């Protein structure tokens, strides 16, 4: 008797994305982005230690449109990861496992990340201006 091929396990092409799956994937992606941003932050600190010429060169890149866009995205990743980490702490405490609470806290995480990012950039520009 010939062995029948086993069916493949359903994957992303079968399931419709839900807020929990999207937030889980986003949490991992923002963790990776935070690592990349931390390397740039380390380069910025090293350039400050290397002298004014090296620091000014890096400041030109980070002050450009693309540099500020990256910093804005890094700030969003930081606040998203923070808010989602607090959500996970609530889960560890045993709160928020009901489906309505899961959806509500998921949207709160996204809204908090957006609001905190915008607020921090407004505060930064108020100080820099």
C-alpha beads as a LAMMPS data file, in Angstrom:
LAMMPS data file: protein, C-alpha beads

129 atoms
128 bonds

1 atom types
1 bond types

-500.0 500.0 xlo xhi
-500.0 500.0 ylo yhi
-500.0 500.0 zlo zhi

Masses

1 110.0

Atoms # bond

1 1 1 0.000 0.000 0.000
2 1 1 1.395 3.374 -1.028
3 1 1 1.590 5.992 1.649
4 1 1 -0.719 8.917 1.022
5 1 1 0.898 12.313 1.351
6 1 1 -0.153 14.008 4.533
7 1 1 -1.934 17.343 4.170
8 1 1 0.034 20.441 4.925
9 1 1 -0.810 22.251 8.101
10 1 1 -2.917 25.352 7.462
11 1 1 -0.827 28.462 7.595
12 1 1 -1.162 32.159 6.822
13 1 1 -2.934 31.568 3.524
14 1 1 -5.843 29.840 5.315
15 1 1 -6.361 31.913 8.449
16 1 1 -7.551 35.490 8.335
17 1 1 -5.338 37.842 10.353
18 1 1 -6.685 38.707 13.788
19 1 1 -5.545 41.493 16.057
20 1 1 -3.741 39.047 18.339
21 1 1 -1.714 37.536 15.508
22 1 1 -0.909 40.914 13.962
23 1 1 0.177 42.337 17.326
24 1 1 2.284 39.268 18.064
25 1 1 4.115 39.535 14.758
26 1 1 4.464 43.302 15.246
27 1 1 5.917 42.783 18.714
28 1 1 8.647 40.586 17.275
29 1 1 9.297 43.000 14.384
30 1 1 9.539 46.007 16.707
31 1 1 11.985 44.071 18.874
32 1 1 14.225 43.599 15.844
33 1 1 13.832 47.278 14.884
34 1 1 14.747 48.302 18.444
35 1 1 17.919 46.251 18.173
36 1 1 18.870 48.014 14.929
37 1 1 18.066 51.396 16.468
38 1 1 20.163 50.590 19.502
39 1 1 23.122 49.905 17.216
40 1 1 22.645 53.336 15.647
41 1 1 22.358 54.889 19.110
42 1 1 25.633 53.176 20.028
43 1 1 27.266 54.559 16.876
44 1 1 25.976 58.013 17.803
45 1 1 27.517 57.750 21.282
46 1 1 30.769 56.408 19.829
47 1 1 30.889 59.286 17.354
48 1 1 30.475 61.743 20.223
49 1 1 33.413 60.090 21.961
50 1 1 35.487 60.052 18.755
51 1 1 35.435 63.800 18.398
52 1 1 33.499 66.678 16.902
53 1 1 34.166 65.779 13.270
54 1 1 32.823 62.232 13.538
55 1 1 29.882 63.390 15.621
56 1 1 28.967 66.155 13.185
57 1 1 29.132 63.701 10.271
58 1 1 26.674 61.330 11.933
59 1 1 24.476 64.252 13.002
60 1 1 24.138 65.258 9.340
61 1 1 22.817 61.795 8.478
62 1 1 20.507 61.529 11.487
63 1 1 19.247 65.080 10.918
64 1 1 18.273 64.387 7.311
65 1 1 14.731 63.504 6.316
66 1 1 15.503 59.781 6.186
67 1 1 17.357 59.936 9.489
68 1 1 14.449 61.637 11.220
69 1 1 12.000 59.221 9.622
70 1 1 14.062 56.339 11.001
71 1 1 14.173 57.973 14.442
72 1 1 10.401 58.522 14.333
73 1 1 9.886 54.853 13.463
74 1 1 12.307 53.800 16.179
75 1 1 10.384 55.906 18.692
76 1 1 7.128 54.245 17.617
77 1 1 8.738 50.809 17.983
78 1 1 9.945 51.734 21.460
79 1 1 6.516 52.837 22.662
80 1 1 4.720 49.959 20.923
81 1 1 7.056 47.426 22.522
82 1 1 6.599 49.119 25.909
83 1 1 2.792 49.172 25.692
84 1 1 2.593 45.601 24.465
85 1 1 5.001 44.541 27.218
86 1 1 2.668 46.064 29.799
87 1 1 -0.178 44.142 28.176
88 1 1 1.813 40.939 28.539
89 1 1 2.472 41.750 32.197
90 1 1 -1.277 42.035 32.707
91 1 1 -1.675 38.646 31.044
92 1 1 0.977 37.217 33.365
93 1 1 -1.083 38.495 36.276
94 1 1 -4.086 36.603 34.906
95 1 1 -6.062 39.575 33.605
96 1 1 -7.356 40.167 30.086
97 1 1 -7.844 36.710 28.590
98 1 1 -11.489 37.185 27.607
99 1 1 -11.880 37.848 23.881
100 1 1 -13.424 41.321 24.275
101 1 1 -10.583 42.296 26.634
102 1 1 -7.974 40.889 24.243
103 1 1 -9.342 42.978 21.373
104 1 1 -9.761 46.088 23.512
105 1 1 -6.253 45.942 24.993
106 1 1 -4.811 45.278 21.541
107 1 1 -6.309 48.464 20.181
108 1 1 -5.269 50.333 23.327
109 1 1 -1.667 49.225 22.689
110 1 1 -1.769 50.591 19.141
111 1 1 -3.430 53.859 20.208
112 1 1 -1.007 54.321 23.103
113 1 1 1.996 53.748 20.845
114 1 1 0.761 56.305 18.315
115 1 1 -0.196 58.867 20.983
116 1 1 3.062 58.505 22.939
117 1 1 5.148 58.744 19.770
118 1 1 3.425 61.906 18.606
119 1 1 3.507 63.440 22.095
120 1 1 7.218 62.735 22.532
121 1 1 8.078 64.261 19.149
122 1 1 5.963 67.331 19.873
123 1 1 7.723 67.690 23.235
124 1 1 11.133 67.200 21.605
125 1 1 10.450 69.873 18.981
126 1 1 9.206 72.237 21.692
127 1 1 12.521 71.815 23.513
128 1 1 14.693 71.996 20.359
129 1 1 12.930 75.053 18.901

Bonds

1 1 1 2
2 1 2 3
3 1 3 4
4 1 4 5
5 1 5 6
6 1 6 7
7 1 7 8
8 1 8 9
9 1 9 10
10 1 10 11
11 1 11 12
12 1 12 13
13 1 13 14
14 1 14 15
15 1 15 16
16 1 16 17
17 1 17 18
18 1 18 19
19 1 19 20
20 1 20 21
21 1 21 22
22 1 22 23
23 1 23 24
24 1 24 25
25 1 25 26
26 1 26 27
27 1 27 28
28 1 28 29
29 1 29 30
30 1 30 31
31 1 31 32
32 1 32 33
33 1 33 34
34 1 34 35
35 1 35 36
36 1 36 37
37 1 37 38
38 1 38 39
39 1 39 40
40 1 40 41
41 1 41 42
42 1 42 43
43 1 43 44
44 1 44 45
45 1 45 46
46 1 46 47
47 1 47 48
48 1 48 49
49 1 49 50
50 1 50 51
51 1 51 52
52 1 52 53
53 1 53 54
54 1 54 55
55 1 55 56
56 1 56 57
57 1 57 58
58 1 58 59
59 1 59 60
60 1 60 61
61 1 61 62
62 1 62 63
63 1 63 64
64 1 64 65
65 1 65 66
66 1 66 67
67 1 67 68
68 1 68 69
69 1 69 70
70 1 70 71
71 1 71 72
72 1 72 73
73 1 73 74
74 1 74 75
75 1 75 76
76 1 76 77
77 1 77 78
78 1 78 79
79 1 79 80
80 1 80 81
81 1 81 82
82 1 82 83
83 1 83 84
84 1 84 85
85 1 85 86
86 1 86 87
87 1 87 88
88 1 88 89
89 1 89 90
90 1 90 91
91 1 91 92
92 1 92 93
93 1 93 94
94 1 94 95
95 1 95 96
96 1 96 97
97 1 97 98
98 1 98 99
99 1 99 100
100 1 100 101
101 1 101 102
102 1 102 103
103 1 103 104
104 1 104 105
105 1 105 106
106 1 106 107
107 1 107 108
108 1 108 109
109 1 109 110
110 1 110 111
111 1 111 112
112 1 112 113
113 1 113 114
114 1 114 115
115 1 115 116
116 1 116 117
117 1 117 118
118 1 118 119
119 1 119 120
120 1 120 121
121 1 121 122
122 1 122 123
123 1 123 124
124 1 124 125
125 1 125 126
126 1 126 127
127 1 127 128
128 1 128 129
